[in-house]
């Protein structure tokens, strides 16, 4: 997805509207690590209200 320079620029521009100091960095793990991080996200995180979880 981030192979497109234009997509990366637009994505970064959008996120800096709310977080002016936002910057992309190299991943700190795999996609599964990211999924686990979202699952265990601290509710005080500024991202907590933006994450949805489905339940059965």
N, CA, C and O of each residue as an XYZ file, in Angstrom:
224
protein
N       0.810     -1.183      0.000
C       0.000      0.000      0.000
C       0.861      1.257      0.000
O       0.547      2.225     -0.692
N       1.935      1.246      0.766
C       2.764      2.444      0.837
C       3.867      2.454     -0.211
O       4.853      3.177     -0.065
N       3.713      1.661     -1.264
C       4.653      1.697     -2.373
C       4.435      2.925     -3.248
O       5.301      3.289     -4.044
N       3.279      3.558     -3.100
C       2.944      4.745     -3.879
C       3.359      6.004     -3.116
O       2.876      6.253     -2.011
N       4.241      6.781     -3.698
C       4.695      8.026     -3.071
C       3.524      8.975     -2.844
O       3.441      9.631     -1.806
N       2.626      9.046     -3.811
C       1.466      9.946     -3.694
C       0.562      9.514     -2.529
O       0.090     10.359     -1.769
N       0.325      8.223     -2.390
C      -0.517      7.728     -1.307
C       0.112      8.017      0.056
O      -0.586      8.426      0.983
N       1.404      7.811      0.183
C       2.107      8.104      1.442
C       1.986      9.591      1.775
O       1.722      9.944      2.925
N       2.172     10.455      0.798
C       2.085     11.897      1.022
C       0.679     12.295      1.470
O       0.531     13.056      2.426
N      -0.351     11.794      0.796
C      -1.732     12.131      1.158
C      -2.081     11.595      2.542
O      -2.728     12.288      3.328
N      -1.665     10.382      2.847
C      -1.915      9.765      4.148
C      -1.259     10.595      5.257
O      -1.884     10.872      6.280
N      -0.015     10.985      5.052
C       0.710     11.787      6.034
C       0.073     13.163      6.193
O      -0.061     13.653      7.314
N      -0.318     13.788      5.095
C      -0.985     15.097      5.165
C      -2.267     15.007      5.989
O      -2.543     15.891      6.800
N      -3.045     13.956      5.788
C      -4.294     13.780      6.521
C      -4.034     13.636      8.022
O      -4.704     14.275      8.832
N      -3.073     12.807      8.388
C      -2.798     12.580      9.810
C      -2.192     13.797     10.493
O      -2.401     13.990     11.690
N      -1.452     14.617      9.767
C      -0.876     15.810     10.389
C      -1.918     16.900     10.628
O      -1.632     17.881     11.314
N      -3.117     16.744     10.074
C      -4.192     17.695     10.388
C      -4.536     17.633     11.872
O      -4.778     18.665     12.498
N      -4.559     16.425     12.437
C      -4.879     16.262     13.856
C      -3.628     16.207     14.724
O      -3.621     16.699     15.852
N      -2.581     15.611     14.193
C      -1.324     15.459     14.940
C      -0.208     16.130     14.141
O       0.431     15.473     13.318
N       0.040     17.417     14.362
C       1.016     18.161     13.557
C       2.429     17.572     13.561
O       3.174     17.772     12.602
N       2.803     16.867     14.598
C       4.152     16.295     14.677
C       4.221     14.870     14.172
O       5.238     14.200     14.351
N       3.142     14.388     13.535
C       3.104     13.017     13.036
C       4.199     12.789     12.000
O       4.459     13.648     11.157
N       4.832     11.629     12.073
C       5.819     11.236     11.072
C       5.802      9.717     10.950
O       5.701      9.007     11.950
N       5.901      9.229      9.727
C       6.002      7.790      9.517
C       7.392      7.318      9.903
O       8.378      8.017      9.671
N       7.469      6.148     10.484
C       8.749      5.541     10.832
C       8.758      4.103     10.333
O       7.726      3.582      9.908
N       9.890      3.478     10.382
C       9.986      2.074      9.991
C       9.192      1.222     10.978
O       9.154      1.541     12.167
N       8.564      0.156     10.518
C       7.789     -0.699     11.421
C       8.661     -1.291     12.520
O       9.831     -1.609     12.307
N       8.066     -1.431     13.695
C       8.775     -2.019     14.826
C       8.506     -3.507     14.963
O       8.919     -4.124     15.945
N       7.823     -4.088     13.996
C       7.493     -5.511     14.041
C       6.732     -5.904     12.793
O       6.795     -5.232     11.764
N       6.011     -7.011     12.906
C       5.244     -7.534     11.772
C       3.810     -7.019     11.826
O       3.418     -6.339     12.774
N       3.040     -7.348     10.808
C       1.620     -6.982     10.786
C       0.884     -7.607     11.970
O      -0.016     -6.985     12.534
N       1.254     -8.818     12.347
C       0.619     -9.458     13.506
C       0.965     -8.727     14.797
O       0.123     -8.624     15.690
N       2.177     -8.224     14.908
C       2.553     -7.416     16.075
C       1.679     -6.166     16.146
O       1.256     -5.766     17.230
N       1.408     -5.549     14.996
C       0.557     -4.370     14.949
C      -0.873     -4.684     15.356
O      -1.509     -3.908     16.069
N      -1.377     -5.831     14.898
C      -2.733     -6.244     15.270
C      -2.827     -6.470     16.777
O      -3.813     -6.082     17.404
N      -1.812     -7.091     17.353
C      -1.807     -7.308     18.803
C      -1.737     -5.976     19.555
O      -2.391     -5.803     20.583
N      -0.944     -5.043     19.037
C      -0.832     -3.735     19.683
C      -2.175     -3.012     19.688
O      -2.522     -2.359     20.672
N      -2.932     -3.121     18.600
C      -4.257     -2.504     18.562
C      -5.215     -3.175     19.540
O      -6.037     -2.514     20.173
N      -5.099     -4.489     19.653
C      -5.971     -5.240     20.556
C      -5.724     -4.865     22.014
O      -6.653     -4.840     22.821
N      -4.478     -4.578     22.343
C      -4.113     -4.279     23.737
C      -3.871     -2.785     23.957
O      -3.201     -2.399     24.914
N      -4.412     -1.949     23.077
C      -4.204     -0.509     23.140
C      -4.736      0.070     24.444
O      -5.878     -0.182     24.827
N      -3.908      0.839     25.113
C      -4.295      1.511     26.357
C      -5.401      2.517     26.046
O      -5.291      3.274     25.081
N      -6.448      2.534     26.840
C      -7.591      3.412     26.591
C      -7.251      4.899     26.727
O      -8.037      5.748     26.309
N      -6.107      5.220     27.300
C      -5.696      6.621     27.391
C      -4.958      7.076     26.128
O      -4.621      8.252     25.994
N      -4.711      6.153     25.214
C      -4.031      6.484     23.967
C      -4.908      7.391     23.100
O      -6.128      7.227     23.081
N      -4.306      8.345     22.384
C      -5.099      9.200     21.497
C      -5.741      8.417     20.353
O      -6.635      8.930     19.680
N      -5.295      7.181     20.128
C      -5.880      6.362     19.069
C      -7.026      5.478     19.561
O      -7.749      4.901     18.748
N      -7.199      5.366     20.860
C      -8.169      4.421     21.427
C      -9.584      4.630     20.885
O     -10.277      3.655     20.594
N     -10.020      5.869     20.747
C     -11.377      6.108     20.260
C     -11.540      5.876     18.773
O     -12.655      5.935     18.254
N     -10.444      5.613     18.082
C     -10.490      5.377     16.636
C     -10.418      3.892     16.275
O     -10.499      3.538     15.099
N     -10.269      3.031     17.269
C     -10.153      1.597     17.024
C     -11.469      0.926     17.358
O     -12.010      1.122     18.446
N     -11.985      0.137     16.433
C     -13.230     -0.596     16.652
C     -12.921     -2.072     16.802
O     -12.007     -2.591     16.162
N     -13.678     -2.739     17.638
C     -13.527     -4.184     17.816
C     -14.881     -4.844     17.595
O     -15.899     -4.372     18.102
N     -14.890     -5.908     16.858
C     -16.110     -6.671     16.621
C     -16.241     -7.736     17.704
O     -15.241     -8.237     18.217
N     -17.443     -8.067     18.035
C     -17.700     -9.132     19.013
C     -18.681    -10.128     18.415
O     -19.500     -9.777     17.566
N     -18.591    -11.350     18.856
C     -19.515    -12.384     18.363
C     -20.751    -12.400     19.188
O     -21.652    -13.199     18.935
